[in-house]
């Protein structure tokens, strides 16, 4: 069974200020997702599942269905606020989705094979998809998952702070801890720093971080379900709290049910957190095309 690529595209893009998931960056109008899907197809993935908000469905389908028809199977999952809340009362003022862990949970019943998860607005590179496909088809099982890790210094934005899941590993490259740092930036002293409720903390430039490129067996969706249930008990009345994939991943490790490998990739990451990132992303994609890594029109 070929693995599935799950694309997280339900975020509101609050920092970016628009629907960046479908913004054109390539020479023939390609989105960042187009390059991810193209790399997934040539790596061997058999299906792509878009996790989106239902109000975006018509736009997504009109953009992607014509060019992907006959190239890869497609499906859609809607991330509703009410999904998997078991009838719990949700604050009327809440509009923000419940986070990436809840997004994966919304795939329950739709994704029943080994799968990789990525962000819609991040470029991951061909090597990352090769590494993910190899893992999913040769090593992945309900006791063994993986994170495709990137060096922190190669994942920053020049235009503001970013969120990264900072990984800690043992001698066998198994994940021992992962912490979601929601405000990482390079300080005026040149050091990479993250800020939390206790203040500022330095972090190594060579730290491997999760860019939400993760590989799972389908049982991970059940891990997300139990984790989300506990999250709601503690944070369900908050307006902006989120249940992250790294949180569910950490819970899996701490439960003793298995291991999560951290597989490093040589691929160069870039993405659009802020509008000011867009010109750099566009220039990077055009350079890849000029170097022959992609055709000038992906789907011609």
Secondary structure, DSSP 8 states (H G I E B T S, - for coil): ---EEEEE-----TTTTS-GGG---STTS--HHHHHHHHHHHHT--EEEEEE-GGGHHHHHHHHHHHHTTTSEEEEEE--TTTTSTT----TT--S---HHHHHHTTTTT--S-EEEEETTEE--HHHHHHHHHHHHHT-BTTEEEEEEEEGGGS--TTS-EEEEEEEE-TTSBEEEEEEEEEEEE-TTS-EEEEETTEEEE--TT-EEEEEEEEE-TTHHHHHHHHHHHHHHHHTT-SS----HHHHHHHHHHTTS-EEEEEE-----EE-SSGGGHHHHHHHHHHHHHTTSS-SSTT-
